[in-house]
Amino acid sequence: MFRGIRADQRDYQSSFHKHYHSYLNGNDDHKISEISRLLLLVYCVESGLKCILMRNARIFSLEKASDELSSLLASHNFELLLIRLPKSGYRFPPFKTKHGDQINANTFHQLCRYSIPSDDKDMIQQYQRQLEKIAEWLNEKV
């Protein structure tokens, strides 16, 4: 059974489009920080992947989802979400924050949400490039 705030397929679709639009246009006037834009990208990809998963399962609401799918839809791990779709090849290797905590596909949203610094700027850019590619693909599908 799903625990948390419920979203249906239409909510995920709307969330994807709103967050993606904001990500693409959010820095036009330089009023949004890069880390905030990156958080929008993370949530846009997460929402888009969840929308497609629900569509593929032919369910509109979470009440119809299997326990396995409900658990997956409650996750922030975009790497796990991608495994269930015919879209692979994206890599999200772990790296560390300045505090020594490990960041991966399941915790990257927290790094962005809390603006936690990392000395590994290249890895953050790698995550961003991968997420941008996924968002472009999702924009054709959602």
C-alpha positions in Angstrom: 0.0 0.0 0.0 1.2 3.5 -0.9 2.3 5.8 1.9 2.6 9.4 1.4 0.8 12.1 -0.6 -1.0 10.6 -3.6 -0.5 11.7 -7.1 -2.1 10.3 -10.1 -0.8 9.9 -13.7 -2.1 13.3 -14.7 -0.4 14.9 -11.7 2.9 13.4 -12.6 2.5 14.6 -16.2 1.6 18.1 -15.2 4.5 18.2 -12.7 6.9 17.0 -15.4 5.9 19.8 -17.8 5.8 22.6 -15.2 9.2 21.6 -13.7 10.8 21.1 -17.1 9.6 24.4 -18.4 10.9 26.2 -15.2 14.2 24.4 -15.6 14.6 25.4 -19.2 13.5 29.0 -18.6 14.4 29.6 -15.0 17.7 31.2 -15.5 16.7 33.7 -18.2 16.7 36.6 -15.6 19.4 35.0 -13.3 17.0 35.0 -10.4 17.2 31.3 -9.7 20.4 29.6 -8.5 21.9 26.7 -10.4 21.3 24.3 -7.6 17.6 25.3 -7.5 17.4 24.7 -11.3 19.0 21.4 -10.8 16.4 20.4 -8.1 13.7 21.3 -10.6 15.4 19.0 -13.2 15.6 16.2 -10.7 11.9 16.5 -9.8 10.9 16.9 -13.5 12.7 13.6 -14.4 11.3 11.8 -11.4 7.7 12.9 -12.2 8.1 12.1 -15.9 9.4 8.6 -15.2 6.6 7.9 -12.8 4.0 9.1 -15.3 5.4 6.7 -17.9 5.6 3.8 -15.5 1.9 4.3 -14.6 1.0 4.6 -18.3 2.9 1.4 -19.1 1.1 -0.4 -16.2 -2.2 1.0 -17.6 -3.2 2.5 -14.3 -4.3 6.0 -13.6 -4.3 6.1 -9.8 -2.1 4.6 -7.1 -4.9 2.5 -5.7 -4.6 0.3 -8.8 -0.9 -0.2 -8.5 0.7 -3.4 -7.3 2.7 -3.3 -4.1 5.9 -3.4 -6.1 4.9 -0.5 -8.3 3.6 1.5 -5.3 6.9 1.1 -3.6 8.7 2.2 -6.8 6.5 5.2 -7.2 7.3 6.3 -3.6 11.0 6.3 -4.4 13.2 9.2 -5.4 15.7 6.9 -7.0 15.6 7.8 -10.7 18.1 5.0 -11.5 15.6 2.4 -10.2 12.8 4.1 -12.1 14.8 3.9 -15.3 15.4 0.1 -14.9 11.7 -0.5 -15.3 11.6 1.4 -18.6 13.2 0.5 -21.9 15.7 3.3 -21.4 19.0 2.3 -20.0 22.6 3.3 -20.3 22.5 6.2 -17.8 25.1 6.0 -15.1 25.0 7.8 -11.8 28.1 6.8 -9.9 28.4 7.7 -6.2 30.3 10.7 -5.0 30.7 12.5 -1.7 29.6 15.7 -0.2 31.9 18.1 1.6 30.7 16.4 4.8 31.8 12.9 3.5 28.2 11.6 2.9 27.7 9.5 -0.2 25.5 10.8 -2.9 23.8 8.5 -5.5 20.7 8.4 -7.6 18.6 7.9 -4.5 20.0 10.8 -2.5 20.9 13.4 -5.2 17.7 15.3 -4.7 18.7 15.9 -1.1 22.1 17.4 -2.2 20.1 19.8 -4.4 17.3 20.4 -1.9 19.6 21.4 0.9 22.3 23.0 -1.3 25.0 20.7 0.2 28.4 21.5 -1.4 30.6 18.9 -3.0 34.2 19.2 -4.1 33.3 16.9 -7.0 31.8 19.5 -9.4 32.5 17.2 -12.4 30.2 14.5 -10.9 27.4 17.0 -10.3 27.7 18.1 -14.0 27.7 14.5 -15.1 24.4 13.9 -13.2 23.0 17.1 -14.7 23.9 16.1 -18.3 22.4 12.6 -17.7 19.2 14.1 -16.3 19.0 16.6 -19.2 19.1 13.7 -21.7 16.4 11.8 -19.8 14.3 15.0 -19.6 14.6 15.5 -23.4 13.5 11.9 -24.0 10.6 12.3 -21.5 9.5 15.5 -23.2 8.7 13.4 -26.3 6.9 10.8 -24.3 4.9 12.5 -21.6 
